[in-house]
Each structure stands twice: as structure tokens, then as C-alpha cells.
Amino acid sequence: MADKRLKSLERMLAIQSRMRSLAEWRQQAIQRQAAAARDESHALVAALNGDGLINSLFTDVTARRLHRVSVEIAGLNEQAAVQAREVARETGREKRAAKLADQARRGQHRTDQDKALLDIMESQEGKRAASLE
């Protein structure tokens, strides 16, 4: 029974570890998207600040794109905050699963030691009984 529980807890720990890894992966993807959007925003601002006939023709288009990018950045920042909380939540779940698995391992180890000690005591008792006969 305890062995089944230990195996179950170890499977749960592996799943929680994978869930945390996926949450971290999603967080990194959001951070990469936000960095790319910030780079694009910087490039658009530089284009708006540039001189020349071509730049003045596309100023309104560039300004609208800059606005859309800034809205996207704000959304990505919000998603990043939500995902950071998710990573923290998954990390906590993984730690709790690890703690339960560790407790089960220690309990199983104690049970195994008790069984080994009982076997030793029974064999000693058997030897002593045999010598008395």
C-alpha cells in the first residue's frame, strides 16, 4: 500500500515538475514577445524622429503602428504578470508534491528498516530456540 502511494506521489511530482517547466516556458515566450515589441517600438520612434520626404509621407501610418505596438506591449506586460503568478503557483505545487514524496520515501524506508530488524530478531530467536533444544 505504501509502495503504491510512493509511486503515485513520484508520478505526481514528475507531472508537477513538467507543469512548472511549461509555465516557465510560457513566461519566457511572453517575455520574448514583449522584447520584440519594445524593439519594434524603438524602431518606429526612430523612424518618426528621422528627417526626409519619405518619413513625412508615412508619419500617420507609423504613428498608428506605434500606438498598436504600445497597446500590445501593455497587454504583454499584463500577460507576463499573470504568467509569473502562474509560475509561482506551479512552483509551490511542485514543492508540496516533493515534500509529500519525500515523507512517503522516509516512511517507506522506516518500514523497510523495521521489517529488516524484525527479520533479524526472528532469526536470532530461532537460533536461540534451536540451541535450547
SULRATA-V25780 format. One record per backbone hydrogen bond with DSSP energy under -1.0 kcal/mol. NH is the residue of the N-H (numbers start at 1). CO is the residue of the C=O. If there is no record, write none. Layout:
nh;co
NH;CO
NH;CO
This chain:
nh;co
5;1
6;2
7;3
8;4
9;5
10;6
11;7
12;8
13;9
14;10
15;11
16;12
17;13
18;14
19;15
20;16
21;17
22;18
23;19
24;20
25;21
26;22
27;23
28;24
29;25
30;26
31;27
32;28
33;29
34;30
35;31
36;32
37;33
38;34
39;35
40;36
41;37
42;38
43;39
44;40
45;41
46;42
47;43
48;44
49;45
56;52
57;53
58;54
62;58
63;59
64;60
65;61
66;62
67;63
68;64
69;65
70;66
71;67
72;68
73;69
74;70
75;71
76;72
77;73
78;74
79;75
80;76
81;77
82;78
83;79
84;80
85;81
86;82
87;83
88;84
89;85
90;86
91;87
92;88
93;89
94;90
95;91
96;92
97;93
98;94
99;95
100;96
101;97
102;98
103;99
104;100
105;101
106;102
107;103
108;104
109;105
110;106
111;107
112;108
113;109
114;110
115;111
116;112
117;113
118;114
119;115
120;116
121;117
122;118
123;119
124;120
125;121
126;122
127;123
128;124
129;125
130;126
131;127
132;128
